[in-house]
Amino acid sequence: MNDLPGWLKHGTVWMLLGLGLFLGVQAWQSRAAATRFVVDGQVVEIQRSPDGHYHWRGRLQGREVEFLVDTGATGTAIPQALARELGLAAVGTVTSSTAGGVVQGQVVVADLALDGGVRADRLRITALPGLGSPLLGMDVLGRLRWEQRDGRLRVDLGAAR
């Protein structure tokens, strides 16, 4: 060990410290993400994410998707590119008012399954160009009994409407 230059010894120590810090942060983020979504019997609790929104993982036509819970959206919407990737055929067109203005989209039909056991088969979904991420709208949320309090969205699946 005495044959190694001092800069190499110091560099190795700093790299190991950096690696330890990196792994510690990764473990902390993983633990925080695991507690953001909890299923306890018939109750699903979702903690608000650091971006200020609620995210609910699920599957659309079997593909894993993370939905942004949007209580201001009338219906569920996905990016048009995702609809194409999933091979969802348009069954109609729609004009939709979004935060970015009025856009033309397509209506597609798909099976939706959310973590925790919520299902919506043959759901009519709006596929919009330029949409950043899938939005879970009131067409699904309105079927559930839920409340939002203290940074948590609590969904009681046993009391579904």
C-alpha positions as YAML, in Angstrom:
chain: A
units: angstrom
residues:
- id: 1
  name: MET
  ca: [0.00, 0.00, 0.00]
- id: 2
  name: ASN
  ca: [3.01, 2.29, 0.52]
- id: 3
  name: ASP
  ca: [3.84, 2.01, -3.18]
- id: 4
  name: LEU
  ca: [0.64, 3.77, -4.26]
- id: 5
  name: PRO
  ca: [0.75, 7.52, -4.90]
- id: 6
  name: GLY
  ca: [-1.02, 9.73, -2.33]
- id: 7
  name: TRP
  ca: [-3.45, 11.16, -4.87]
- id: 8
  name: LEU
  ca: [-4.68, 7.65, -5.68]
- id: 9
  name: LYS
  ca: [-5.25, 6.85, -2.00]
- id: 10
  name: HIS
  ca: [-7.14, 10.11, -1.46]
- id: 11
  name: GLY
  ca: [-9.12, 9.64, -4.67]
- id: 12
  name: THR
  ca: [-10.15, 6.14, -3.62]
- id: 13
  name: VAL
  ca: [-11.32, 7.35, -0.21]
- id: 14
  name: TRP
  ca: [-13.39, 10.15, -1.80]
- id: 15
  name: MET
  ca: [-14.90, 7.75, -4.33]
- id: 16
  name: LEU
  ca: [-15.89, 5.33, -1.57]
- id: 17
  name: LEU
  ca: [-17.43, 8.17, 0.45]
- id: 18
  name: GLY
  ca: [-19.34, 9.31, -2.64]
- id: 19
  name: LEU
  ca: [-20.55, 5.79, -3.32]
- id: 20
  name: GLY
  ca: [-21.72, 5.43, 0.29]
- id: 21
  name: LEU
  ca: [-23.61, 8.73, 0.09]
- id: 22
  name: PHE
  ca: [-25.18, 7.74, -3.23]
- id: 23
  name: LEU
  ca: [-26.33, 4.35, -1.90]
- id: 24
  name: GLY
  ca: [-27.71, 5.98, 1.25]
- id: 25
  name: VAL
  ca: [-29.77, 8.47, -0.76]
- id: 26
  name: GLN
  ca: [-31.04, 5.66, -3.03]
- id: 27
  name: ALA
  ca: [-32.13, 3.62, 0.00]
- id: 28
  name: TRP
  ca: [-33.89, 6.65, 1.52]
- id: 29
  name: GLN
  ca: [-35.74, 7.38, -1.74]
- id: 30
  name: SER
  ca: [-36.74, 3.75, -2.13]
- id: 31
  name: ARG
  ca: [-38.14, 3.62, 1.42]
- id: 32
  name: ALA
  ca: [-40.01, 6.90, 0.88]
- id: 33
  name: ALA
  ca: [-41.52, 5.62, -2.37]
- id: 34
  name: ALA
  ca: [-42.63, 2.38, -0.71]
- id: 35
  name: THR
  ca: [-44.64, 4.28, 1.91]
- id: 36
  name: ARG
  ca: [-46.36, 6.53, -0.65]
- id: 37
  name: PHE
  ca: [-48.82, 3.79, -1.58]
- id: 38
  name: VAL
  ca: [-50.30, 1.53, 1.09]
- id: 39
  name: VAL
  ca: [-53.13, -1.00, 0.81]
- id: 40
  name: ASP
  ca: [-54.69, -1.99, 4.12]
- id: 41
  name: GLY
  ca: [-57.63, -4.32, 3.56]
- id: 42
  name: GLN
  ca: [-60.24, -2.34, 1.62]
- id: 43
  name: VAL
  ca: [-58.43, 1.00, 2.01]
- id: 44
  name: VAL
  ca: [-55.84, 2.45, -0.34]
- id: 45
  name: GLU
  ca: [-53.76, 5.39, 0.89]
- id: 46
  name: ILE
  ca: [-51.63, 7.43, -1.47]
- id: 47
  name: GLN
  ca: [-49.28, 10.06, -0.08]
- id: 48
  name: ARG
  ca: [-48.79, 13.24, -2.07]
- id: 49
  name: SER
  ca: [-45.53, 13.09, -4.02]
- id: 50
  name: PRO
  ca: [-42.83, 15.75, -3.80]
- id: 51
  name: ASP
  ca: [-44.22, 17.22, -7.05]
- id: 52
  name: GLY
  ca: [-47.46, 18.01, -5.17]
- id: 53
  name: HIS
  ca: [-49.58, 15.42, -6.98]
- id: 54
  name: TYR
  ca: [-50.96, 11.99, -6.24]
- id: 55
  name: HIS
  ca: [-49.71, 9.17, -8.46]
- id: 56
  name: TRP
  ca: [-51.49, 5.81, -8.76]
- id: 57
  name: ARG
  ca: [-49.75, 2.94, -10.49]
- id: 58
  name: GLY
  ca: [-51.71, 0.51, -12.55]
- id: 59
  name: ARG
  ca: [-51.94, -1.26, -15.84]
- id: 60
  name: LEU
  ca: [-53.53, -0.26, -19.11]
- id: 61
  name: GLN
  ca: [-54.08, -3.21, -21.46]
- id: 62
  name: GLY
  ca: [-51.58, -5.07, -19.26]
- id: 63
  name: ARG
  ca: [-48.80, -2.47, -19.53]
- id: 64
  name: GLU
  ca: [-47.59, -0.80, -16.33]
- id: 65
  name: VAL
  ca: [-48.53, 2.88, -16.25]
- id: 66
  name: GLU
  ca: [-48.37, 5.55, -13.57]
- id: 67
  name: PHE
  ca: [-51.46, 7.75, -13.55]
- id: 68
  name: LEU
  ca: [-51.56, 11.28, -12.23]
- id: 69
  name: VAL
  ca: [-54.74, 11.55, -10.15]
- id: 70
  name: ASP
  ca: [-56.64, 14.50, -11.63]
- id: 71
  name: THR
  ca: [-59.87, 15.32, -9.80]
- id: 72
  name: GLY
  ca: [-60.39, 18.22, -12.21]
- id: 73
  name: ALA
  ca: [-60.48, 15.94, -15.26]
- id: 74
  name: THR
  ca: [-63.89, 14.68, -16.35]
- id: 75
  name: GLY
  ca: [-62.41, 11.59, -17.95]
- id: 76
  name: THR
  ca: [-59.27, 9.53, -18.00]
- id: 77
  name: ALA
  ca: [-56.76, 10.61, -20.64]
- id: 78
  name: ILE
  ca: [-53.53, 9.19, -22.01]
- id: 79
  name: PRO
  ca: [-50.90, 10.50, -24.40]
- id: 80
  name: GLN
  ca: [-51.78, 9.71, -28.01]
- id: 81
  name: ALA
  ca: [-48.35, 8.11, -28.43]
- id: 82
  name: LEU
  ca: [-49.17, 5.61, -25.65]
- id: 83
  name: ALA
  ca: [-52.47, 4.73, -27.34]
- id: 84
  name: ARG
  ca: [-50.55, 3.98, -30.55]
- id: 85
  name: GLU
  ca: [-47.95, 1.89, -28.67]
- id: 86
  name: LEU
  ca: [-50.74, -0.17, -27.09]
- id: 87
  name: GLY
  ca: [-52.47, -0.62, -30.45]
- id: 88
  name: LEU
  ca: [-55.68, 1.04, -29.26]
- id: 89
  name: ALA
  ca: [-57.94, 1.79, -32.21]
- id: 90
  name: ALA
  ca: [-59.85, 5.06, -32.23]
- id: 91
  name: VAL
  ca: [-63.61, 4.64, -31.87]
- id: 92
  name: GLY
  ca: [-64.28, 8.35, -32.26]
- id: 93
  name: THR
  ca: [-62.87, 11.83, -32.00]
- id: 94
  name: VAL
  ca: [-63.29, 14.42, -29.29]
- id: 95
  name: THR
  ca: [-62.56, 18.06, -28.68]
- id: 96
  name: SER
  ca: [-61.09, 18.47, -25.22]
- id: 97
  name: SER
  ca: [-60.49, 21.56, -23.12]
- id: 98
  name: THR
  ca: [-57.13, 21.22, -21.39]
- id: 99
  name: ALA
  ca: [-54.94, 23.52, -19.34]
- id: 100
  name: GLY
  ca: [-53.05, 24.22, -22.57]
- id: 101
  name: GLY
  ca: [-56.20, 25.06, -24.54]
- id: 102
  name: VAL
  ca: [-58.63, 23.20, -26.76]
- id: 103
  name: VAL
  ca: [-57.20, 20.14, -28.55]
- id: 104
  name: GLN
  ca: [-58.51, 17.41, -30.85]
- id: 105
  name: GLY
  ca: [-58.12, 13.88, -29.54]
- id: 106
  name: GLN
  ca: [-59.30, 10.37, -30.13]
- id: 107
  name: VAL
  ca: [-61.56, 8.17, -28.05]
- id: 108
  name: VAL
  ca: [-60.12, 4.70, -27.41]
- id: 109
  name: VAL
  ca: [-61.35, 1.78, -25.32]
- id: 110
  name: ALA
  ca: [-59.05, -0.09, -22.92]
- id: 111
  name: ASP
  ca: [-59.02, -2.17, -19.75]
- id: 112
  name: LEU
  ca: [-57.64, -0.37, -16.72]
- id: 113
  name: ALA
  ca: [-56.46, -2.00, -13.48]
- id: 114
  name: LEU
  ca: [-55.12, 0.12, -10.62]
- id: 115
  name: ASP
  ca: [-52.93, -1.18, -7.81]
- id: 116
  name: GLY
  ca: [-55.13, -2.03, -4.85]
- id: 117
  name: GLY
  ca: [-57.78, -3.81, -6.91]
- id: 118
  name: VAL
  ca: [-59.68, -1.07, -8.77]
- id: 119
  name: ARG
  ca: [-60.71, -2.17, -12.27]
- id: 120
  name: ALA
  ca: [-62.48, -0.49, -15.14]
- id: 121
  name: ASP
  ca: [-62.99, -2.78, -18.12]
- id: 122
  name: ARG
  ca: [-63.69, -1.37, -21.57]
- id: 123
  name: LEU
  ca: [-63.19, 2.17, -20.29]
- id: 124
  name: ARG
  ca: [-63.58, 4.97, -22.83]
- id: 125
  name: ILE
  ca: [-60.34, 6.99, -22.63]
- id: 126
  name: THR
  ca: [-59.33, 10.16, -24.41]
- id: 127
  name: ALA
  ca: [-55.99, 9.97, -26.25]
- id: 128
  name: LEU
  ca: [-54.51, 13.46, -26.54]
- id: 129
  name: PRO
  ca: [-51.51, 14.69, -28.52]
- id: 130
  name: GLY
  ca: [-48.91, 16.43, -26.40]
- id: 131
  name: LEU
  ca: [-50.18, 15.05, -23.08]
- id: 132
  name: GLY
  ca: [-47.20, 14.44, -20.79]
- id: 133
  name: SER
  ca: [-48.49, 11.58, -18.65]
- id: 134
  name: PRO
  ca: [-51.67, 9.54, -18.20]
- id: 135
  name: LEU
  ca: [-54.39, 11.25, -16.14]
- id: 136
  name: LEU
  ca: [-56.87, 9.36, -13.98]
- id: 137
  name: GLY
  ca: [-60.11, 11.30, -14.17]
- id: 138
  name: MET
  ca: [-63.47, 11.43, -12.45]
- id: 139
  name: ASP
  ca: [-64.93, 8.75, -14.73]
- id: 140
  name: VAL
  ca: [-62.99, 6.30, -12.52]
- id: 141
  name: LEU
  ca: [-62.56, 8.34, -9.33]
- id: 142
  name: GLY
  ca: [-66.29, 9.15, -9.23]
- id: 143
  name: ARG
  ca: [-67.05, 5.44, -8.76]
- id: 144
  name: LEU
  ca: [-65.01, 5.40, -5.56]
- id: 145
  name: ARG
  ca: [-65.43, 6.90, -2.10]
- id: 146
  name: TRP
  ca: [-62.35, 8.95, -1.38]
- id: 147
  name: GLU
  ca: [-61.13, 11.86, 0.69]
- id: 148
  name: GLN
  ca: [-58.05, 14.01, 0.63]
- id: 149
  name: ARG
  ca: [-56.57, 15.24, 3.89]
- id: 150
  name: ASP
  ca: [-53.11, 16.08, 5.27]
- id: 151
  name: GLY
  ca: [-51.29, 15.17, 2.07]
- id: 152
  name: ARG
  ca: [-52.96, 11.77, 1.79]
- id: 153
  name: LEU
  ca: [-55.56, 10.51, -0.63]
- id: 154
  name: ARG
  ca: [-57.59, 7.81, 1.10]
- id: 155
  name: VAL
  ca: [-59.78, 5.55, -1.05]
- id: 156
  name: ASP
  ca: [-62.26, 3.23, 0.66]
- id: 157
  name: LEU
  ca: [-62.79, 0.38, -1.79]
- id: 158
  name: GLY
  ca: [-65.40, -1.24, 0.46]
- id: 159
  name: ALA
  ca: [-67.65, 1.79, 0.10]
- id: 160
  name: ALA
  ca: [-67.44, 2.15, -3.69]
- id: 161
  name: ARG
  ca: [-70.38, 3.97, -5.21]
...
